[in-house]
Amino acid sequence: MSEIAVNSLRKWRNDRGLNLDEACALLAKRGYSISSAKLSRMERDQEIPLDEIPTVQKVTGIPAKELAPEIAKIFEVGAAQ
């Protein structure tokens, strides 16, 4: 995962003053069930699974291009058509 995406997820959580467990509870209320261990890995250094990017974008408000800059062009191409 790129440094931008890592920072975006952690920034989203920190801006709300949430620890990992609290963030996971909030995400679950918004329809995205995730463990604190997985969220921590996503924040640190592992990629967000491609099929989860739209859901993560929806529940956090973080644009897909920030969550996965390396595939942002796919989203841009699809939106331009």
Protein Blocks (a to p, Z undefined) as FASTA:
>chain_A
ZZklmmmmmmmmmmnopafklmmmmmmmnopacdfklmmmmmmmpccdfklmmmmmmmno
pafklmmmmlmmmmmmmmmZZ
